[in-house]
Structures are given as C-alpha cells and as structure tokens.
C-alpha cells in the first residue's frame, strides 16, 4: 500500500475545529484506509475523540499519536506547529502528501513526496498564493460548481489553476461519527426506518437551551458572514415566529451580524449562541432540530446541511455553489424565486403534515453523503 499523509491545521477528532476542513481531513482519511496506509498530521486540541481510541500515547516531545477509525493520528502541540509538523511529515516519508493547511508549507519539506496534492476549501484563503499552488501535482476543491466559480474569477489564481490538474471532488461526511442509528452523542438513537427517537432528541435540545417544545425548531450553525445568507435569515425572523417556529443560531463572525442577532430576543423567536459552531456540537443540535437553514449566497460544498440531512433535520437551501451539486427538492426545501419567507411557509406546511414530514426526513437520512463517489476521484488524483 502507498503511504498517504494528510496535513491539516484542523481536525474534529483531534479537537481543533473551526471550519469544514476539520471534518473533511478526518472523513477523507477514513475513506482511504482500504487503499492506502493513512496518517493525519494536525494540531492537538482537546483530544476528546482521540481518547476514545484507547491507545493514545506520547510519540515524541510535543506530539501524541493513536490509531482511530483505521487512521494513525499525530497530534502536534500548537507551540511547535507547523515547523515540527513538517519535520514529522519528512520523517513519515509519504508516497502521497495531501495538504489542507497553508500551501507554502510544501516548500519546507526536505524530500518531495512522489505526489503532492492541495485542496482549496475557501478561495479567499489562497487567492494571493497562486505561486505556492503551482508547485503541486494537482489541486482540488470541494465541488464541481465551486471549481467553475474559482476558474471564472479572472485573477492570478484562476489563471494558474487553469493550467494545472485542477478539479472539483465533492466532500463526504465522516459516517462513523455521524450515526443516529448508533446513538453516538444523541439523546436517543433513531433511524430512517424508525424516527420515534427524534422526538426525545428534540425534547432534550429544548430542555438544554430553554426552547419551546411545541414550536418547529429552525437551526443555523455557521460563520456569521454575508456568504451564508445571514441577511435573508434575519429578514425572515418574524416570518419564522409567526408561522409557529423558533430560530436557534450558533456562530461568531462579522460584528454587524453579531450586533443584529444580539438585538433579537426570545420574544422575536430567536436564541443566538455566541460561539464557534463545531461538527461535534452539531450532533445533539441536529438530532433535535426540525429544519436547518443554509440559504447561502455562495457555498463551496455545504457540509453542515449534509450533516443535517443525515439526522433528519431537513435543510432549507439555496441552490448555489456546492449546494446545487448536493441538494434537490426531494430532501430539501429549496429557496426559490419567492425567497426565504416563501420557503418558511413551505416548511411550516410540511411540519404540519406528519406523514409528509416523516417521509421527507427518511429521504434525507437515506441520501448517500459518504465518500463512495468522491473517493474514486481522489484515488485517480493519487494514482492509486
């Protein structure tokens, strides 16, 4: 087997997660274990999941290691990241180096691996680093739609990538960690075939945050930025309340949105939690909520609504970017020409029809958001 080393400055399992990169690194690593000898090098966070492995140990000063979900993890102290992390990559001597962190880190390796791949999660993070990206054998991003958006940018990044092996490969989610059927981090397990446990999960969510159990619970967990569709959500707050709903928002970000959310109260039918949203935190929330809001202006992939669907929390989405690749009216309420308020009306009508609601939740949970198809794309890029 070829040795694959994934370098990421975030990891859900290592307890250092700020964006979708954290889970993609973990989930892709897990998906590749049948085809490669896989290691993940990442910063050390709270180690909550790594401790579940039962074999977490000190590897060297500032580095802890364990095997979890078929992957060898090397959690590097923030104090010595990234210099010692790159020394570790050199020591592991991979055949394939897949970088989700800063692209220029490739330059610090003393020996270049046989194949070097970089993944763009957000183009804004690398728009001024085209020279560094040109050193890679291939560059990927998280959906075909986002590929075309980047190539149409008319800037140096677009020009550089147009001359490279650049492709969109849709992300999958980490199925071993997101399984309501197994009961991991949910109040009561449930499945597409037996959704009865979801009511207990909603009761638990409402008790924890003091939400009204008799309301339809709408959830949104994201960075508070314009691209996530915050303007249309804030404009629709009273439509949610007046239709019998309550909005729970989790996230931090731009001060203008934080100020607007701070001004909203429970009388408006809103609770804002001023904290970074994480994949692990999302599990008890998605298992209890009824709908998930993702009316993004732009969206590279859409991992959170994928998670929502996995837990029968029906996404309300715009078909922008990667959302267009991954969602349709069978499993989502689509925000169309009528805008967000029309979508809220449709969601409220669906919530009132128990049979239709159950059928749509089951369709969400049965949709395959694994790496089954995306994995093949990476095997091709890796030449495996």
N, C-alpha and C positions, 0 to 999 in steps of 0.2 A: 504493500500500500504506500502511496505517496504521503509525505508529511505535509499537512496543511496547518499553518499558524495564522490565526486571525488576531489582529491587533485592533483593539477598540478602547476609546477613552471612556466608555460607559458599558455597564453590564447590569442587567436586572439581577442575575444570580449572584453577582459579587456585591450587590447592594449599592451600586453607584449609577443611578439612572436619572437622566434629565430629559431625554427625548426618545424617539422611536429607535434610534441607533442602538440603544441598550439592549432592546429585545431582539432586534434583527441579528446582532452579533451572536447572541445565545441560540436563537432558533435556527439560524443557518448552520452554526457549528453542530448542533444536534442532528440536523437533517443529513449532514455529510458523514456521519460516523460509520455508515456502512460502506463507504467508498474511499475514505481517507483516514489516516491517523491524525486526529484533530486536537489542537491545543488552542486555547484562548489566553492571550496576554492582555490584562486590563488592570485598572486601578483597584485598590482594595477599598471597599465601602464598609457596610455593616456586617457582611458575611452571613446574613440570615439564612439564605438558601444554601450557601456553600457548607454551612454547618450540618445541614441535613444529610450530607454525603457520608458522614461518619468517618471519613479518612482525611480530614483537613489537617495539614501539618506544615511545619516550617521547612521551606526549601533552601533558603539562604537568608542572610540579613535583609529584611525589608520585603521578602517575597514568601507568600504562603501558597500551597498547592493542594489540589484534591482532584478526584475524578467524580463527575456528576453528569448524569444523562449521557454517558458514553464519551464525554469530553474531558480532557485534562485542563484544568484551570490554573493559571499562575496569576495571583492577585498581588500587585506591586504597590507598596506604600506610596501615597501621594507625595511624600517628601523626596522620593527618588525617581518620580515619574517626570519625563519619559526616558531620561538617559539610561537608567538601569533596565528599563523595559526593552530598549533596543539592543542592549548588550545581551539580554536574555534571548531575544529573537535570534541573534547571531549564534548563540550557544545551542539553540534548538535546531539550527541548520535546516530550515524547511525547504521542501521542493517547491511549495506554493506559499507565497506571502500575500495575504488579503488584508488590506489596510482600511479601517473605518475611521482612523484618527487623522491627525494633520498629514497632508500628502507629502510634505517635505521631509518627514521622518525617514523615508526610504533612503535618503542621502547619507544617513548616519550609520547604515549597515556596512560592515567591513567586507562582507561577501554577499553578492547579489543572488537571491534565490532564482531557481530556474524560471519561475513565472511570478510576476508581480501584478496584483490587481488592486485597483482603488474603487471604492463605492462612494458616490455623491448622494448624500441624504438631503441636503439643502444647498442649492446652488449659491446662495449668498455667502456660505461659509468658505467657498473655494473660488469665487469669481475673480479674485486677484492672484490666483495661484496656478494659472494655466501652465507655466513653465515646469512646475513641480509635477503636474499631472502628465505631462508629455513623457516623463521618464518611465511610466508604467506600460506594461504589455497590453493591458486592457483597462478600460474604465466602465463601470456600470452605474446605473441609477435605479430607482425603486419602482418604476412603472414605465411602460412604453409611452404613455401620454406625457410624462414628465421629461422623457428623453427629447421629444419633439419640442417641448417648451424651452428646454435649455438650448437646443440647436437653433432655435429661432430667435435667440437673444441678441444677435447682431453684435456681439462683443468678442474680445480675445478668447474667452472661454469657449464660446460656440465655434470659433474658427479653429482652435486647437483640437477640440473633440471631433469635429467633422472629418479630420484627417486621421483619426485613430479608430481602434476597435472599441466603439462606444455603443452600448446597448442598454435597454431597459429590461429588467427582470423583476417581476412583481414579488414583493416580500411575502413570506409566510409568517404564521404566528407560532409560538412555542407551545404546541399542543400538550406536551407532558405537564406543563404548569397551569394550563387553562382548561381544566376539565371539570365542569359542574357535575358530570356523571360520577366522578371520583370523590367529590366533596371537598377538594382542596381549597381552603380559605373561604368556603361558603357556609352559611348557617345550616343549610340542609341540602343534600345533593338532589339533583333532578336531571332530566334528560329530555330530548325532543319527543320521546315516546311517553314520558310521564313528567309533566310540568308542575305537578302539585307542590313540589318543594320550593318553587319560586315564590309562592305566597309567604312562606316562612322567611325567606331571604329578604323580601320587601319589608315585612314586619320588623325584622332585625335592623335593617337600614334606617327605617323611620324612628325606631327607638333610640338608636345611637345619635342621630342628628336632630331629633325632635321634629320630624316631618309629619304631616298629617297622613295617616294611613289610608284615609278614604279618598285621597287625591291620586290622579295619574302623575307619576313622578318622571320628570324630564331631567336628564343628566347631561352635563357637558364637562369634559376634563381636557384641558389644553393650555398651551401658552396663550396669554391674553394679548393677541396681536390681530391686526386687521385681516390678515390672510385666513384666519379661522372663522370669519363670518360673525365676529362679535357685534358689529353694528346692527345686523339684521336680527340677531338674537335679542339684544337689548330693546330694539324697537318692538319686539313681539312679546315682551314680558307680560303685559296686561292681557294679551290675547290668550296666553297660556293660562293665566289665573282665571280669566272669565270663562274659559272652556272647561274648568274643573281640574286644572293641573297645578303643579308646583315645580319650580325650577331649582335644581341644585347645581351650582357651578364650582368647579375646583380648578384653580390655576393662579399663576402670577404672570406679570408681563408689563406691558406699556402702562404708564401712570394714568393716561386718560381713561383707559378701561377700568383700571383698579378704582379710580375715583367714581366712575359711573356706577359700578357694582356696589361700592361702599354706600352709595346713596340709596340703594334699593333695600327694602325691608321685608320681613315676613308678611306684612300686610300687602305688599306687592306680589306675594307668592314666590319669593326668592330667598335662597340662602347661598351666600358666597363663602367658600373656604379659601382663605388666602394662603395657599401652599402649592408647591410644585406637585403636579399630578404624576403618579408613577404607575407602572403596569401592575405591580403587586397590590397597591392600594385600590386599583380599579376593580379587582375581583369581587370583594363584597359589595361594592357600589353597583357594578353592572349586573350582578346577580339579583339585586333588589330593585333596580330602576326599571321603568316600563319602556322608555324611549331614550335614545342617545342622539344628541344634536351635533351634526357635523355639516353645517351649511357653508363650507369653505369657499372663499373666493379663489384661492389656489391651494392645491393639496398634492404633494408629491406621490403619496401612496394611500394613506388612510388606515393606519394600524388600529387606532382606537375604535373606529366603527367596526372593524373586523372582530376585535375582541367583544364588542357589544353584541354583534350577531351571534357569536359563539355562546353567549349567556342568555340568548333570547330577549335581549334588550334591543328593540327594533330601531335601527338607525334612521334618522331623518337627514337626508344628504342632498347636496347639490352634485350634479354630475360634472365636476371639474377635476382636472388632473387625473391622478390615480383613482379617484372615486368613480370616474367614468369607466375605468377598466374593471373595477371590482364589485360594483353595485348596480342593481336594477330594481324595478318596481315589485318583483317577486319577494324580495327580502327587505325592502326599504320603503319608506315614504319619501318620494322624490320631490324636492323643491323645484317647482316648475315656474311657468310664467306668472302664476298667481302669487308667487312669493312665499315667504315664511308663514304668514298668517293663514294662507290657504292650506299649507302643509299641516299646520297645527290643527286646523279644523278637521282635516282628513284623519289625523292621528287620534283626535278626540272621538270621532265617529267609530274608528276601528276599536278603540279601547272600550266603547260601549257595547260592541258586538262580540260576546265572549267566544263564540265559535270561530269567527274570522280572526280574532286576536290570537287564539291558540294555534290556528293553522299557520299564521304568519310567523309566530315565534318559532314553531317547529321548522319552518322553511329556513329561517335564519340559522338555527343551530345545525341543520343538516348541510348547509353550504360549506364546501371544502375550501378553507383558507390555509391549508397546510402548505408545505414546500413541495408537494407532489409534482407540480409543473415547473415551478421556479428552479427547483433543484437541478433539473435537466439542463437549464440554461447555464447554471454555474459549472456543472460538470463539463460542458462544452468549453467554457471560458478557461477552466483549469486544465483542459486537455486530459481529462481522466477517462 
